[in-house]
Amino acid sequence: QVQLVESGGGLVQPGGSLRLSCAAPVDFSAIGWFRQAPGKEREGVSCISSSDGSTYYADSVKGRFTISRDNAKNTVYLQMNSLKPEDTAVYYCAAPRPGSSCLTDDPGRFGSWGQGTQVTVSS
């Protein structure tokens, strides 16, 4: 199975910024970012469609996070600004399964998960 590869996580102070990268070995119809904090369920953060560049965001990150893509590099980025302690989680990228799209944030409808990258927001 094709696997995506995340990078860019780290430790940052509240109010700081990080940029995550998701490298895809093949073309996908879309790429979504998810996160999972300890003791919590995995939740959708953002998604970008490859066909028209449509973007989607969870309410909790709107205005702070920006998803983008570099088609030449088959890479999707998640620019995270104004980070808060509650953003602390392992961040994953994944691709929608056949028949799915960015219109759903159900992790069960996505596959090709990467190994995740840890983001810790703390002073």
C-alpha atoms as an extended CHARMM CRD file, in Angstrom:
* protein
*
       123  EXT
         1         1  GLN       CA              0.0000000000        0.0000000000        0.0000000000  PROA      1               0.0000000000
         2         2  VAL       CA              1.2350000000        3.4670000000       -0.8330000000  PROA      2               0.0000000000
         3         3  GLN       CA              2.1480000000        5.4370000000        2.2730000000  PROA      3               0.0000000000
         4         4  LEU       CA              2.3910000000        9.1690000000        2.7090000000  PROA      4               0.0000000000
         5         5  VAL       CA              5.2960000000       10.7030000000        4.6370000000  PROA      5               0.0000000000
         6         6  GLU       CA              4.8590000000       13.5800000000        7.0960000000  PROA      6               0.0000000000
         7         7  SER       CA              7.5880000000       15.8530000000        8.4080000000  PROA      7               0.0000000000
         8         8  GLY       CA              8.0330000000       19.1990000000       10.1070000000  PROA      8               0.0000000000
         9         9  GLY       CA              6.7120000000       18.6330000000       13.5970000000  PROA      9               0.0000000000
        10        10  GLY       CA              8.4300000000       19.8570000000       16.7300000000  PROA      10              0.0000000000
        11        11  LEU       CA              8.1850000000       21.8360000000       19.9320000000  PROA      11              0.0000000000
        12        12  VAL       CA              6.9580000000       25.4120000000       19.6870000000  PROA      12              0.0000000000
        13        13  GLN       CA              5.8160000000       28.0400000000       22.1600000000  PROA      13              0.0000000000
        14        14  PRO       CA              2.2030000000       29.2460000000       22.2220000000  PROA      14              0.0000000000
        15        15  GLY       CA              1.6840000000       31.8020000000       19.4850000000  PROA      15              0.0000000000
        16        16  GLY       CA              4.4290000000       30.2840000000       17.3740000000  PROA      16              0.0000000000
        17        17  SER       CA              4.3380000000       28.6830000000       13.9240000000  PROA      17              0.0000000000
        18        18  LEU       CA              5.2360000000       25.4090000000       12.2620000000  PROA      18              0.0000000000
        19        19  ARG       CA              4.9370000000       24.1090000000        8.7320000000  PROA      19              0.0000000000
        20        20  LEU       CA              4.1700000000       20.4440000000        8.1790000000  PROA      20              0.0000000000
        21        21  SER       CA              4.8700000000       18.6450000000        4.9290000000  PROA      21              0.0000000000
        22        22  CYS       CA              3.2000000000       15.5860000000        3.4370000000  PROA      22              0.0000000000
        23        23  ALA       CA              5.0490000000       13.8950000000        0.6010000000  PROA      23              0.0000000000
        24        24  ALA       CA              3.0010000000       11.6630000000       -1.6800000000  PROA      24              0.0000000000
        25        25  PRO       CA              4.7550000000        9.0790000000       -3.8990000000  PROA      25              0.0000000000
        26        26  VAL       CA              1.8250000000        9.1010000000       -6.3410000000  PROA      26              0.0000000000
        27        27  ASP       CA             -0.9960000000       11.4590000000       -7.3070000000  PROA      27              0.0000000000
        28        28  PHE       CA             -4.0860000000       11.4610000000       -5.1090000000  PROA      28              0.0000000000
        29        29  SER       CA             -7.4690000000       13.0870000000       -5.6320000000  PROA      29              0.0000000000
        30        30  ALA       CA             -6.9940000000       14.9390000000       -2.3600000000  PROA      30              0.0000000000
        31        31  ILE       CA             -4.8770000000       14.9960000000        0.7880000000  PROA      31              0.0000000000
        32        32  GLY       CA             -6.2060000000       15.5140000000        4.2790000000  PROA      32              0.0000000000
        33        33  TRP       CA             -4.5060000000       16.4050000000        7.5360000000  PROA      33              0.0000000000
        34        34  PHE       CA             -5.6900000000       14.8280000000       10.7740000000  PROA      34              0.0000000000
        35        35  ARG       CA             -4.4880000000       14.9710000000       14.3480000000  PROA      35              0.0000000000
        36        36  GLN       CA             -4.7820000000       12.8450000000       17.4380000000  PROA      36              0.0000000000
        37        37  ALA       CA             -4.1140000000       14.0380000000       20.9480000000  PROA      37              0.0000000000
        38        38  PRO       CA             -3.5110000000       11.6000000000       23.8270000000  PROA      38              0.0000000000
        39        39  GLY       CA             -6.7600000000       10.0220000000       24.9460000000  PROA      39              0.0000000000
        40        40  LYS       CA             -8.7490000000       11.6040000000       22.1400000000  PROA      40              0.0000000000
        41        41  GLU       CA            -10.0910000000       10.3920000000       18.8260000000  PROA      41              0.0000000000
        42        42  ARG       CA             -8.3980000000       11.2600000000       15.5720000000  PROA      42              0.0000000000
        43        43  GLU       CA             -9.9780000000       14.3610000000       14.0750000000  PROA      43              0.0000000000
        44        44  GLY       CA             -9.8940000000       16.0710000000       10.7050000000  PROA      44              0.0000000000
        45        45  VAL       CA             -7.9480000000       19.3190000000       10.5120000000  PROA      45              0.0000000000
        46        46  SER       CA             -7.8140000000       20.3170000000        6.8680000000  PROA      46              0.0000000000
        47        47  CYS       CA             -8.0670000000       18.9270000000        3.3550000000  PROA      47              0.0000000000
        48        48  ILE       CA             -7.1700000000       20.0360000000       -0.1580000000  PROA      48              0.0000000000
        49        49  SER       CA             -8.5650000000       18.7510000000       -3.4270000000  PROA      49              0.0000000000
        50        50  SER       CA             -6.1200000000       18.1040000000       -6.2570000000  PROA      50              0.0000000000
        51        51  SER       CA             -8.6430000000       18.7460000000       -9.0280000000  PROA      51              0.0000000000
        52        52  ASP       CA             -9.5590000000       22.3410000000       -8.2320000000  PROA      52              0.0000000000
        53        53  GLY       CA             -7.5410000000       23.2420000000       -5.1460000000  PROA      53              0.0000000000
        54        54  SER       CA            -10.6010000000       23.5230000000       -2.9120000000  PROA      54              0.0000000000
        55        55  THR       CA             -9.6440000000       23.6950000000        0.7400000000  PROA      55              0.0000000000
        56        56  TYR       CA            -11.4720000000       22.7040000000        3.8990000000  PROA      56              0.0000000000
        57        57  TYR       CA            -10.7510000000       23.4780000000        7.5490000000  PROA      57              0.0000000000
        58        58  ALA       CA            -12.0180000000       22.4130000000       10.9300000000  PROA      58              0.0000000000
        59        59  ASP       CA            -13.6090000000       25.2940000000       12.8340000000  PROA      59              0.0000000000
        60        60  SER       CA            -10.9280000000       25.0260000000       15.5040000000  PROA      60              0.0000000000
        61        61  VAL       CA             -8.1410000000       25.9490000000       13.0600000000  PROA      61              0.0000000000
        62        62  LYS       CA             -9.8490000000       28.3530000000       10.6550000000  PROA      62              0.0000000000
        63        63  GLY       CA             -7.9150000000       31.5830000000       10.3110000000  PROA      63              0.0000000000
        64        64  ARG       CA             -4.7950000000       30.0440000000       11.8490000000  PROA      64              0.0000000000
        65        65  PHE       CA             -3.8960000000       27.1130000000        9.5930000000  PROA      65              0.0000000000
        66        66  THR       CA             -3.4000000000       27.1820000000        5.8270000000  PROA      66              0.0000000000
        67        67  ILE       CA             -3.1930000000       24.1260000000        3.5970000000  PROA      67              0.0000000000
        68        68  SER       CA             -1.4400000000       24.3170000000        0.2400000000  PROA      68              0.0000000000
        69        69  ARG       CA              0.0980000000       22.0380000000       -2.3440000000  PROA      69              0.0000000000
        70        70  ASP       CA              3.0570000000       21.8970000000       -4.6910000000  PROA      70              0.0000000000
        71        71  ASN       CA              1.9630000000       19.6760000000       -7.5600000000  PROA      71              0.0000000000
        72        72  ALA       CA              5.4600000000       19.5370000000       -9.0440000000  PROA      72              0.0000000000
        73        73  LYS       CA              6.7470000000       18.0120000000       -5.8120000000  PROA      73              0.0000000000
        74        74  ASN       CA              3.5960000000       16.0120000000       -5.0080000000  PROA      74              0.0000000000
        75        75  THR       CA              3.7220000000       17.6170000000       -1.5890000000  PROA      75              0.0000000000
        76        76  VAL       CA              1.0310000000       19.1670000000        0.5860000000  PROA      76              0.0000000000
        77        77  TYR       CA              1.8430000000       21.6600000000        3.3240000000  PROA      77              0.0000000000
        78        78  LEU       CA              0.0500000000       22.7080000000        6.4740000000  PROA      78              0.0000000000
        79        79  GLN       CA              1.1600000000       26.1230000000        7.7010000000  PROA      79              0.0000000000
        80        80  MET       CA              0.1760000000       26.4560000000       11.3430000000  PROA      80              0.0000000000
        81        81  ASN       CA              0.2330000000       29.9110000000       12.9200000000  PROA      81              0.0000000000
        82        82  SER       CA             -0.8690000000       31.2460000000       16.2960000000  PROA      82              0.0000000000
        83        83  LEU       CA             -0.4620000000       27.7910000000       17.7600000000  PROA      83              0.0000000000
        84        84  LYS       CA             -2.1940000000       26.9620000000       21.0160000000  PROA      84              0.0000000000
        85        85  PRO       CA             -1.4710000000       24.2680000000       23.6060000000  PROA      85              0.0000000000
        86        86  GLU       CA             -4.6530000000       22.5020000000       22.4910000000  PROA      86              0.0000000000
        87        87  ASP       CA             -3.0860000000       22.0200000000       19.0540000000  PROA      87              0.0000000000
        88        88  THR       CA             -0.6590000000       19.5630000000       20.6240000000  PROA      88              0.0000000000
        89        89  ALA       CA             -1.1070000000       16.1970000000       18.9090000000  PROA      89              0.0000000000
        90        90  VAL       CA              0.3720000000       13.7600000000       16.4510000000  PROA      90              0.0000000000
        91        91  TYR       CA             -0.4450000000       15.0440000000       12.9810000000  PROA      91              0.0000000000
        92        92  TYR       CA             -1.0980000000       12.6630000000       10.1170000000  PROA      92              0.0000000000
        93        93  CYS       CA             -1.8000000000       13.0660000000        6.4350000000  PROA      93              0.0000000000
        94        94  ALA       CA             -3.9090000000       10.6450000000        4.4300000000  PROA      94              0.0000000000
        95        95  ALA       CA             -5.7010000000       10.2910000000        1.1090000000  PROA      95              0.0000000000
        96        96  PRO       CA             -9.4250000000        9.6910000000        0.5930000000  PROA      96              0.0000000000
        97        97  ARG       CA            -10.3770000000        6.1050000000       -0.2140000000  PROA      97              0.0000000000
        98        98  PRO       CA            -12.1130000000        5.4840000000       -3.5610000000  PROA      98              0.0000000000
        99        99  GLY       CA            -15.5260000000        7.0730000000       -3.4600000000  PROA      99              0.0000000000
       100       100  SER       CA            -14.5460000000        9.5140000000       -0.7360000000  PROA      100             0.0000000000
       101       101  SER       CA            -13.2870000000       13.0850000000       -0.8290000000  PROA      101             0.0000000000
       102       102  CYS       CA            -12.5120000000       16.1610000000        1.2530000000  PROA      102             0.0000000000
       103       103  LEU       CA            -16.2530000000       16.5170000000        1.8550000000  PROA      103             0.0000000000
       104       104  THR       CA            -15.8860000000       14.0460000000        4.7110000000  PROA      104             0.0000000000
       105       105  ASP       CA            -13.5690000000       14.3580000000        7.7090000000  PROA      105             0.0000000000
       106       106  ASP       CA            -14.2060000000       10.7840000000        8.8200000000  PROA      106             0.0000000000
       107       107  PRO       CA            -10.7540000000        9.1890000000        9.2740000000  PROA      107             0.0000000000
       108       108  GLY       CA            -12.2990000000        5.8320000000        8.3210000000  PROA      108             0.0000000000
       109       109  ARG       CA            -12.8580000000        7.1540000000        4.8010000000  PROA      109             0.0000000000
       110       110  PHE       CA             -9.1380000000        7.8520000000        4.3460000000  PROA      110             0.0000000000
       111       111  GLY       CA             -6.1550000000        5.5760000000        3.7420000000  PROA      111             0.0000000000
       112       112  SER       CA             -2.4530000000        5.5700000000        2.9220000000  PROA      112             0.0000000000
       113       113  TRP       CA             -1.7330000000        7.0340000000        6.3390000000  PROA      113             0.0000000000
       114       114  GLY       CA              1.7120000000        8.3130000000        7.1340000000  PROA      114             0.0000000000
       115       115  GLN       CA              3.5560000000        7.5470000000       10.3450000000  PROA      115             0.0000000000
       116       116  GLY       CA              2.6380000000       10.8990000000       11.8760000000  PROA      116             0.0000000000
       117       117  THR       CA              4.6640000000       13.8190000000       13.1840000000  PROA      117             0.0000000000
       118       118  GLN       CA              4.4850000000       15.1420000000       16.7350000000  PROA      118             0.0000000000
       119       119  VAL       CA              3.5190000000       18.7630000000       17.3230000000  PROA      119             0.0000000000
       120       120  THR       CA              3.8980000000       20.0520000000       20.8710000000  PROA      120             0.0000000000
       121       121  VAL       CA              2.8430000000       23.5590000000       21.8240000000  PROA      121             0.0000000000
       122       122  SER       CA              4.1610000000       24.4560000000       25.2410000000  PROA      122             0.0000000000
       123       123  SER       CA              6.0190000000       27.1780000000       27.0680000000  PROA      123             0.0000000000
